[in-house]
Amino acid sequence: AQSVTQLGSHVSVSEGALVLLRCNYSSSVPPYLFWYVQYPNQGLQLLLKYTSAATLVKGINGFEAEFKKSETSFHLTKPSAHMSDAAEYFCAVSDRGNKLVFGAGTILRVKS
Amino acid sequence: SAVISQKPSRDICQRGTSLTIQCQVDSQVTMMFWYRQQPGQSLTLIATANQGSEATYESGFVIDKFPISRPNLTFSTLTVSNMSPEDSSIYLCSVGGGSKDTGELFFGEGSRLTVL
């Protein structure tokens, strides 16, 4: 069975600092991996996805993630945090069946 | 990507009552998915709804509690029956997007239910 572990339920960074949100997955087959963002009182928005093409994936709003098979990781990064990045971020894994398994989520706080 | 509309966006309900959530998609889709997000927690898949067949429920979810309808390729409803405070959650409708094989989902804004 697939599973996703997000390290750190809360991450706090200063505006302009590097954002690093960690995600490790477990899957018996080569996975598809996703990062979603949820702003307060909104649904989930797809940030980026890995589907076995390039291991470094670029998404919206300046975010990117790198798939590392040896580490079973798919960490999300952004070089410079902006106040508008404050939200909850979810990592998810799929075995190609459209059935996504989500991590517990990481709340990102950006300090001015 | 699909545009997904959910109604109601939020509601406050009394214990023991039932509420039906509607999900409308702007394009025809084969599968629709209903997720629950309990306060402070992640998303859990309730069921997968295919047009013209019974919904497929995940472990821990049953049809009597969460009946689902899927009358056509653009619409689905989820009913939360005989509600208790533990049912207070965000209920999200989602559909597959992009290439058939890539697996990503697109979500509605969610329906925020508070059960008193």
Interface residues (C-beta under 8 A of the other chain):
Chain A: Y32 F34 Y36 N41 Q42 G43 L44 Q45 L46 K49 T51 F90 S94 R96 G97 N98 K99 L100 F102 G103 A104 G105
Chain B: S1 I4 M31 F33 Q41 S42 L43 T44 L45 T48 L92 S94 G96 G97 D101 T102 G103 E104 L105 F106 F107 G108 E109 G110 R112
